[in-house]
Amino acid sequence: MSASSSTAVTFAPNERVLCYHGPLIYEAKVLKVENFTDANTITGALGPHCFVHYKGWKQTWDEWVPHSRLLKYNETNIELQKSLQKSNAHASASGGSSSRGPKAGPREGAGGARGGTRKDGTRGTKRGRDEDDSNRKPELKLNLPEILKVILVDDWEAVTKNQQLVTLPRDPTVVALLDEFAAYIVKTKPAHLRDPLLLIPSIISGLIVYFDRSLGANLLYRFERPQFAEVRRQYKTGQQVIIGQEKEPSAVYGAEHLLRMLVSLPGMIASSSLDADSVILVRDYVNELLGWLDGEGTIANIPSELRADKHPISKHF
């Protein structure tokens, strides 16, 4: 089901549903429903949303999701869920059964069939297998437009040299930007991207998860950390925050920090468990996103707006 067709479907509290999360679909339960407007949005996105709990997952994973990530729990969509699981498993197994490698390795070493022929062969052979496995995962090479490189440098100078911070919440937020990009993909259906209508909800969901998990740990300069702590108190952990109405960083921060996350993706993906097929998929969609940020979408003027000398910046005390 495409994002465009899912907007006509309604969901109710306590309804059993299927929900996109990352590249796969999981069973979930709708806890609450809400139509987000500018006045009451929690995530930064607008339109119908559901607060869901994933079956078998901890409550910490409960989240607000747009209807574009939800599917009715029926035989057709269950088959789609199984198909994505099989495709993911097949991709992992292709190219030398890399997903089975970690399981096969210890059995092979224990039997001594390959590692016992040389006194120093066991460790060397293991290293060789590890290198072979890593070589099967293609490098996530990004085509970063020159203007975006300039923005990153300007952003770095504004924070580290001038000790300036962007005003938060940003407009547009990371969530809003990625929603615009998803709408662009649904409308244009780029021929060089695999199954854009089917996969764009998973791509957007995955990028948002990567952003929210990596911002505080990897993406901030030292001078920005007090601001980040205040943002967490204001939107997530403070006593005034209503349970179920917390905002993730992606609903507060904007394009500057999204760019930082995108250029950090190759390192994050390299240390992940993504298989080669998924890495290629992410690479293609992220490069499309970078090209869109460079001027293909409705935020064509965002580069000049992000420059430290033109972008509204506030001192943080």
Long-range contacts (C-beta under 8 A, 24 or more apart in sequence): 1-71, 1-77, 1-80, 2-186, 2-197, 2-198, 3-68, 3-182, 3-183, 3-186, 3-197, 3-200, 3-201, 4-186, 4-197, 6-67, 6-68, 6-70, 6-71, 7-47, 7-48, 7-67, 7-68, 9-67, 9-70, 9-72, 10-48, 11-50, 11-67, 11-70, 15-73, 16-73, 17-50, 17-52, 17-70, 17-71, 17-72, 17-73, 18-70, 18-71, 18-72, 18-73, 18-77, 18-78, 18-81, 19-52, 19-54, 19-65, 19-69, 19-70, 19-71, 20-65, 20-69, 20-70, 20-71, 20-201, 20-202, 20-205, 21-54, 21-69, 21-205, 21-209, 22-202, 22-205, 22-206, 22-209, 23-84, 23-88, 23-199, 23-202, 23-206, 23-278, 23-281, 24-81, 24-84, 24-85, 24-88, 24-202, 25-71, 25-77, 25-80, 25-81, 25-84, 26-54, 26-55, 26-57, 26-81, 27-54, 27-55, 27-73, 28-52, 28-53, 28-54, 28-55, 29-53, 29-55, 31-62, 32-244, 34-64, 41-251, 42-244, 42-245, 42-246, 42-247, 42-251, 43-175, 43-247, 43-248, 43-250, 43-251, 44-169, 44-173, 44-174, 44-175, 44-176, 44-247, 44-250, 44-251, 44-252, 45-175, 45-176, 45-179, 45-251, 51-244, 66-179, 68-182, 68-201, 69-201, 69-205, 88-275, 88-278, 91-275, 91-276, 91-277, 91-278, 92-275, 92-277, 94-275, 94-276, 94-277, 95-136, 95-276, 96-132, 96-136, 98-133, 98-136, 98-137, 98-275, 98-276, 99-275, 101-129, 101-133, 105-129, 136-276, 137-270, 137-274, 137-275, 137-276, 137-279, 138-276, 138-279, 138-280, 138-283, 139-266, 139-270, 140-265, 140-266, 140-269, 140-270, 140-279, 140-282, 140-283, 140-286, 141-266, 141-283, 142-262, 142-263, 142-265, 142-266, 142-283, 142-286, 142-287, 142-290, 143-287, 143-290, 143-291, 144-263, 144-290, 145-290, 145-291, 145-293, 145-294, 147-294, 147-303, 148-259, 148-290, 148-293, 148-294, 148-303, 150-303, 150-307, 151-256, 151-259, 151-303, 151-306, 151-307, 152-259, 152-260, 152-263, 154-306, 154-307, 154-308, 154-309, 155-256, 155-259, 155-260, 155-306, 155-308, 156-221, 157-308, 158-308, 158-311, 158-313, 159-221, 159-223, 159-224, 160-221, 160-223, 162-308, 163-223, 163-315, 164-308, 164-313, 164-314, 164-315, 165-223, 165-224, 165-227, 165-313, 165-314, 165-315, 165-316, 166-254, 166-256, 166-311, 166-312, 166-313, 166-314, 167-312, 167-313, 167-314, 168-227, 168-231, 168-252, 168-253, 169-251, 169-252, 169-253, 169-254, 170-252, 170-253, 170-254, 170-255, 170-256, 171-254, 172-254, 172-255, 172-299, 173-250, 173-251, 173-252, 173-253, 173-254, 174-208, 174-211, 174-249, 174-250, 174-251, 174-253, 174-254, 174-255, 174-257, 174-258, 175-208, 175-250, 175-251, 177-254, 177-255, 177-258, 177-293, 177-299, 178-204, 178-207, 178-208, 178-250, 178-258, 178-289, 179-204, 180-297, 180-298, 180-299, 181-289, 181-292, 181-297, 184-292, 184-296, 184-297, 185-288, 190-288, 192-284, 193-284, 193-285, 193-288, 194-281, 194-284, 199-281, 199-285, 200-285, 203-281, 203-282, 203-285, 206-282, 207-261, 207-286, 207-289, 208-248, 208-250, 210-261, 210-265, 210-268, 211-249, 211-250, 211-253, 211-257, 211-258, 211-261, 212-248, 212-249, 212-250, 214-261, 214-264, 214-268, 215-249, 215-253, 215-257, 215-261, 216-249, 218-264, 218-268, 219-257, 219-260, 219-261, 219-264, 220-257, 223-316, 226-316, 227-316, 255-293, 255-299, 255-302, 255-306, 256-306, 259-293, 262-286, 262-289, 262-290
